[in-house]
Amino acid sequence: MAAKVKKGDQVVVIAGKDKGKKGEVLRVLPEEARVVVQGVNVVTKHTRPSMTSQGGLVRQEGAVHVSNVALVDPKSSKPTRVGFKTLDDGRKIRIARRSGEQIDR
């Protein structure tokens, strides 16, 4: 099955404590059905000092379930569902359901 959300996509959070926030997908975890979005679900992690890092409190993004994010429509900048279309040359591309705009570059 093709991925509906990929690394580098602009998404908006549609549910949860960060509802309404927009950000870029930094990582996709397909086996867990989760994505890491820049500036969303920021958690504070306590780290021990090691040879490479000083230790202390580190703020980083936590994973969000993929059902809680929606892709941003390239035309209207609003949340949209994702559809698929096969081009004449055989390539399968993602399209925004809201506007019909092509998402894949």
C-alpha positions as CSV (number, residue, x, y, z in Angstrom):
1,M,0.0,0.0,0.0
2,A,1.3,3.4,-0.9
3,A,2.0,5.9,1.9
4,K,-0.5,8.8,2.1
5,V,1.9,10.9,4.3
6,K,5.6,11.1,3.5
7,K,8.6,12.8,4.9
8,G,8.7,16.5,4.0
9,D,4.9,16.9,3.6
10,Q,3.1,19.8,5.2
11,V,0.4,18.6,7.6
12,V,-2.1,20.0,10.0
13,V,-3.0,18.4,13.3
14,I,-6.8,17.7,13.4
15,A,-7.1,16.1,16.8
16,G,-5.4,16.2,20.2
17,K,-3.7,18.8,22.4
18,D,-1.9,20.4,19.4
19,K,-5.0,20.6,17.2
20,G,-4.7,23.3,14.5
21,K,-0.9,23.4,14.4
22,K,0.9,23.0,11.1
23,G,4.3,21.6,10.5
24,E,6.5,19.5,8.3
25,V,6.8,15.7,8.6
26,L,10.3,14.9,9.9
27,R,9.9,11.1,10.2
28,V,7.4,8.4,9.2
29,L,7.1,5.3,11.3
30,P,4.9,3.0,9.1
31,E,5.1,-0.1,11.4
32,E,3.5,2.0,14.2
33,A,1.3,4.1,11.9
34,R,2.8,7.3,13.4
35,V,4.5,10.4,12.2
36,V,6.9,12.9,13.8
37,V,5.9,16.5,13.0
38,Q,8.0,19.6,13.5
39,G,6.9,21.6,16.6
40,V,4.0,19.2,17.4
41,N,3.8,17.0,20.6
42,V,7.0,18.5,22.1
43,V,8.1,16.4,25.1
44,T,10.9,17.0,27.6
45,K,13.3,14.1,27.9
46,H,15.8,13.6,30.7
47,T,19.1,12.5,29.4
48,R,22.2,11.2,31.3
49,P,25.6,12.7,30.6
50,S,27.7,10.7,28.2
51,M,30.9,11.1,26.2
52,T,29.1,13.0,23.4
53,S,26.4,15.0,25.3
54,Q,26.3,17.0,28.5
55,G,23.0,15.6,29.6
56,G,20.0,17.4,31.2
57,L,16.6,18.3,29.8
58,V,16.2,17.9,26.0
59,R,13.0,19.0,24.2
60,Q,12.1,17.0,21.2
61,E,9.1,16.1,19.1
62,G,7.1,12.9,20.0
63,A,5.3,10.8,17.5
64,V,1.6,11.5,16.6
65,H,-0.8,8.9,15.2
66,V,-1.2,9.3,11.4
67,S,-5.0,9.5,11.9
68,N,-4.6,12.7,13.8
69,V,-2.9,14.6,11.0
70,A,-4.2,15.7,7.6
71,L,-2.2,16.8,4.6
72,V,-2.3,20.5,3.7
73,D,-3.9,21.2,0.3
74,P,-1.2,22.9,-1.9
75,K,-3.9,25.2,-3.5
76,S,-6.0,26.3,-0.5
77,S,-3.7,25.6,2.5
78,K,-6.6,23.7,4.2
79,P,-6.6,20.1,5.4
80,T,-7.4,17.5,2.7
81,R,-7.8,13.8,2.2
82,V,-5.3,12.0,-0.1
83,G,-6.3,10.1,-3.2
84,F,-4.2,8.3,-5.8
85,K,-4.2,8.6,-9.6
86,T,-2.2,6.6,-12.2
87,L,-0.7,8.8,-14.9
88,D,-0.4,7.8,-18.6
89,D,3.2,6.8,-18.2
90,G,2.3,4.4,-15.4
91,R,3.4,6.5,-12.4
92,K,1.1,6.5,-9.3
93,I,0.8,9.9,-7.8
94,R,-1.0,11.4,-4.8
95,I,-3.7,14.0,-5.3
96,A,-5.5,16.3,-2.9
97,R,-9.2,15.3,-2.7
98,R,-10.2,18.9,-1.9
99,S,-8.9,20.6,-5.0
100,G,-7.7,17.7,-7.2
101,E,-4.2,19.2,-7.2
102,Q,-1.2,17.0,-7.6
103,I,0.8,16.5,-4.4
104,D,3.8,14.6,-5.6
105,R,6.5,16.7,-7.2
